[in-house]
């Protein structure tokens, strides 16, 4: 059997090279995707593009006398194979002579032994590394903090008069188009779920906000292109200038679903408290959707599995001696007991996970060279794992209903509740609207719901804080819930008024509550300890609302940052348009919506995702209760 | 969102002395709590609950609250109106305080000033925390009510509607002299005022009313004026109260332009707003 290094070397020798008249060279040979299938391939991360921008490949190698273990030899072999591939690309460029081939030739030749010399060359290197990662079957690949990474090249080239702002705007659009072109192949579970996220803006140690021309130019490129992928995340803090927020809101208001906003004032302190040094924390990017990740140093797989909060409540109601539970406090304690058992199952899944030996990624992951260790052996600086969660909103609402109807108003017994759930509310459908209604629900800024939510999530921390993986990594979790449809498909009815199979709620949302109320609620949640693995507020907004109130909406975003949301994303669309697009998809081929943590063409979504969006839009517009 | 500068939290108060034909907040005309009935929800669920046998359905609209307390598990029957004491109201409002830099609280309605005396404590508590307070009002109220709160109000958003005494009485059921008197009172106090004109050819853009508006703005130069076309956003609320929906009341472009020129002639700043 070939070793990974041999496989990669064959790949570099064999894969088909295609060069054309595009501005940059970029190709993925789908016939030669490397698949060693010896464990799980690393994914959902961002390789260290900076390494390739600041170095020629040869200079990355170990000196012969420093090759003290097998990894060092494998590492050097990967670089040799990459040089072979580059020389093949050069030959092909020379043979085919596509548009601007001499410049492209120089870019690729430089890659062997020189740092990148200019803005366009830097972009070409990012594309090349990205292409290699896809080719070697890594998936959900982020692009990193590109405005920061590219800024020195941009400034140098513009200062020397080699580039105009218009040239750069055009190049960024080409760059995004190229990344988008294989989006069907790159998509993971749903079309559009590619993980191609570009992170923009950042904070410094004193809380100042740092951005540059490229920050705005990237946002404008996404706004103009109207493509669902790649997507952008804008890091913000309380000092983010209105100019940047206006640009972001303008882009969001097109309905493209981006940028997602990530609040440094909340996220950076949590990372530091978790033990990440300040300089690294300030450099955070995210995994495919929301999960904070230290750019180029972090091999954490942040969506390894999902914890379903409702499973524990269902287990309790179906299995426990309900007659012995005499108070809500008792009931809550029993719930947490079942939650701890479910967490044990999650820990077993995470504990069994093993990664495939990966010297290709190791070349572009900080820490591996220094430690002389592969990423799969803990070479990266950070090696934690993350899980996502789902149904916290439904669970909190169900618990509040049990408190009210069973223990306070005594209208039902716990056995009655069990009967309702087992029979899927048969003959008791009139309870459903009552269970769904109420002023104290997940997403309302009421002390009772906030403290119950915090109690549950802090309990998860207690149960997971001592867990470590085989690499010594810790476990993080967050409240963003991508599996709100899949996890609910065969899930029994729940006492928040949800019938069997109906979707769970989306992330941190409440479409009946005022935006300020949802943000206040989100800001009151405790994201400390290991609870920072993505916590996104998800809002539905009608286009006409933003159009009529643009400045006030920018104000709302500005003040919401100060109030302290963790992350925020928006779907700007009307129910009318969604319904029309569902009925007549041909008339809306380019309609983009935000799903999970990415944007997608509405036409590509499974029908249940379309229905959730339509229902949420109707609720937001007060057209359904 | 057209409720004053910045991000604001608006309190809608029940009760209005006027009966504007175009009213978009019909649930706030009556002073007492009242039931509403959502026919679509009832139709979709009728007969599926044991409670349906005892439900008055649409007859609930004739019932007085709180004489009887019918309830619908599906939410087809509900109540417009909720009571708050001043402290409780202020506690809820202050949750939004972080958003109020440049904004604040707006009291609207109905006619907010009809409950001026009840609002006094809430306004005082807000003012103690230096919160900007706006009141949306038609000013068709006893001057004593205006005077009760005038010290606490930073901004009046004043509707200017039909200025002829007879037509005002006939169409709005209001005494326009009260309006004139109260505008004078608010202006004399040096309060910031934004005048708002609901525009429609049939009532407010008639030749006669345009002339009266011209006279009015000669007395009130230099203020901001906002015009808006009447809308039918309140249609579902009218339906829920068993009322016929309001008619559409168009405003022709030329008459709007004429009104703009009248206002600008009187050195007022004018803008057209949409809801």
Contacts between the chains, C-beta under 8 A, distances in Angstrom:
chain1	res1	chain2	res2	distance
A	429	B	45	7.7
A	429	B	48	5.5
A	429	B	49	7.3
A	430	B	45	7.5
A	430	B	48	6.4
A	430	B	49	3.2
A	430	B	50	7.4
A	430	B	51	6.5
A	430	B	73	3.7
A	430	B	74	6.7
A	431	B	73	6.6
A	432	B	73	7.9
A	433	B	73	5.6
A	433	B	74	4.7
A	433	B	75	4.9
A	434	B	73	5.4
A	437	B	75	6.3
A	445	B	95	5.4
A	516	B	7	7.7
A	516	B	9	7.5
A	516	B	95	7.7
A	516	B	96	5.0
A	516	B	99	5.6
A	517	B	95	7.5
A	520	B	95	5.6
A	520	B	96	7.5
A	545	B	1	7.7
A	548	B	1	6.6
A	548	B	274	5.4
A	548	B	275	7.4
A	549	B	1	4.3
A	552	B	1	5.8
A	552	B	6	7.2
A	552	B	7	5.8
A	555	B	6	6.3
A	555	B	7	5.2
A	555	B	99	7.4
A	555	B	102	6.9
A	555	B	103	7.4
A	556	B	7	5.8
A	556	B	99	6.7
A	559	B	7	6.5
A	559	B	98	5.6
A	559	B	99	4.2
A	559	B	101	6.7
A	560	B	99	7.5
A	562	B	98	5.8
A	563	B	98	4.7
A	563	B	99	7.3
A	625	B	38	7.9
A	625	B	41	7.0
A	625	B	75	4.9
